[in-house]
Amino acid sequence: MAPGEDLLFSKEHEWVRLEGESATIGITDYAQNALGDIVYVELPKVGATIAQFGNVGVIESVKAVSDLFTPISGEVVEVNAALDGDPAAVNREPYGAGWLLKIRPSNPDEVKSLLSLAEYEKIATD
Amino acid sequence: MPVQYAGILKEHDAVRHRAGLFDLSHMAQFWLSGDMVARWADTLTINAVATMKPLQARYNIFCNEGGGAHDDTIFYRLEHGWLLVVNAANAEKMWKLLNDRLPESGVELENRHGRGALVAIQGPRSVEILKPHVDVDIAALRYYFCTEARVNGIPAIVARTGYTGEDGFELFIDSLDAPEIWNALLRDHRAEGLEPCGLGARDVLRLEAGMPLYGHELTEAITPVQAGLKWALKLEKPEFVGKEALKEQLDIDRYSRIAGLVMEGRAPAREGYQVWHDGRIVGSIRSGSIAPSYGNRSVATALVAPEAAEIGTRLEVEIRGKNHEATVVPLPFYKRAKS
């Protein structure tokens, strides 16, 4: 399986991995490459309720500040604390150690509005 | 010049530990000639021009009457004239300023902007990489001196100057020759670690080295005194534009000034963010970045009230509505070990 084939994508360059009651969220390989060296990640607090496509944090590269959006709604159950000391993990492993947050989805229907890897790649590379 | 080639941090690392190659041809080169150049330039700048030795280079600033900076520049004194390098963003303003103040005789100006290219090699391996390409002994060229030479047979002004805090050279060449030199250096030395570097790495390197960037630490409203460049101010010169204002600013000593800040956490402090001290706003960030050569800390320069600029002062930087702690530290953030 190619990296990303088990994931769903948003047009805003985030991915979601659904695993039972939990959904892990990160940014795509395309996004990390476009941002360049990531030096800081600001994430929501555990317990926060977030709305689909809402602004939930920022990702900063050396040169730029970018907003982070969530592809689906839910309650934040965990954030990737390791990124405090190693934000570059988002560059190295955007689909692995560079994950950003885990949420408990509140609306299962929302995933229908997300994209497959093939659909996302078509948008990202246009 | 792009913001980056392989990535800002990778390019930064190359310059600090090996060498980086920069295309700085966007900077404007003016050629000044005639027997009055030094005396005339001394009336328009804060540092001394007339005392420069042949083949010496010197940092200098053109100020307005209020002491604010029109531009910061470098003068290179060659055998038959002077090369003045000004910031790209100020090229038109500076060309007009020089022409408006041209004396009736004794100074001739030539605008080489767009025709004169500038390639810089910066980093500890600069000498060994560049040496085989140049027909003079560049290892013997002193810091802030220059010489006319040939690089791969191409006429060039070779100067031991730079904007990174590392050893290195700047090569002033005709723009038609620039691709050949750029490509030859990368082709022959990439294996030794020479990396093409962009504006992004250059900005981090100069910030760490405590060097001002025009439009940030120096502007028409921020004077060299405020920017911590008193060393370049020669008040013993009889008269020059801005002298009275700068002298008064120094005498009264109540001016807001550029301070170096280290953030408590990793959040980058960006230009324009407000700086707080004891519950009130005392200034704002002028430049900020993660500093790989300063323990990967988040560092910044800020223009702050004098009482907030003392080394060790605890300040706060407002980032997206939340205040983050910072401490005032001496500049520069990085100084290379003397070899």
Boltz contact constraints between the chains, C-beta under 6 A:
constraints:
  - contact:
      token1: [A, 37]
      token2: [B, 7]
      max_distance: 6.0
  - contact:
      token1: [A, 37]
      token2: [B, 8]
      max_distance: 6.0
  - contact:
      token1: [A, 37]
      token2: [B, 9]
      max_distance: 6.0
  - contact:
      token1: [A, 39]
      token2: [B, 290]
      max_distance: 6.0
  - contact:
      token1: [A, 40]
      token2: [B, 266]
      max_distance: 6.0
  - contact:
      token1: [A, 40]
      token2: [B, 267]
      max_distance: 6.0
  - contact:
      token1: [A, 40]
      token2: [B, 268]
      max_distance: 6.0
  - contact:
      token1: [A, 60]
      token2: [B, 268]
      max_distance: 6.0
  - contact:
      token1: [A, 62]
      token2: [B, 8]
      max_distance: 6.0
  - contact:
      token1: [A, 62]
      token2: [B, 200]
      max_distance: 6.0
  - contact:
      token1: [A, 63]
      token2: [B, 200]
      max_distance: 6.0
